[in-house]
Amino acid sequence: MKDNIILIGFMGSGKTSVGIRLSYQLKRTMIDTDKWIEQKQKKTVSEIFAQSGEETFRRMETDCLRELIRTADQQIISVGGGLPMREENHALLKALGTVIYLQATPEAVYERLKTDTTRPLLQVENPKERIRTLLEQRAPVYKACADVVLDVSDLSFDEILGQIEEELIKHEIISDQRTKS
């Protein structure tokens, strides 16, 4: 297993925002798989969904994981919310490093995303119900992929970072001394 820290969870759970802060805290580079794909394809995720469909995008996510297994080490990696849903990605995530599931309630997700128009899966009549349905489908898969599960629904970024740090120390991914430097 590689020495990466992978953040998974539903859209709006804070994977990218937490990942950026964690990368500064641990002095590691951060990779966001959605941004990685956008740069490689020279299109936004929304454009890829609209022009090529979700299945094409999901294949791109799997290709991204395969490349990161070859190239990434000691990185913070934030993955798209749907990436763990593809069965073949489970083993790839595990091979990539320690997987942390940022769990959030449907209410917390809705509050965070209600004004965000860039999420193709939420451009529906009832986004609240869509969030609830998708979370019910995805939560068991996220948990199965995760080495660590953190409920981040009501936590500040500092509290989330503190809990992640505790878990990384407990799992001997980082040393206590290293985080104090």
Secondary structure, 3 states (H helix, E strand, C coil): CCCEEEEECCCCCCHHHHHHHHHHHHCCEEEEHHHHHHHHHCCCHHHHHHHHCHHHHHHHHHHHHHHHHHHCCCEEEECCCCHHHCHHHHHHHHHHEEEEEEECCHHHHHHHHCCCCCCHHHCCCCHHHHHHHHHHHHHHHHHHHCCEEEECCCCCHHHHHHHHHHHHHHCCCCCHHHHHC
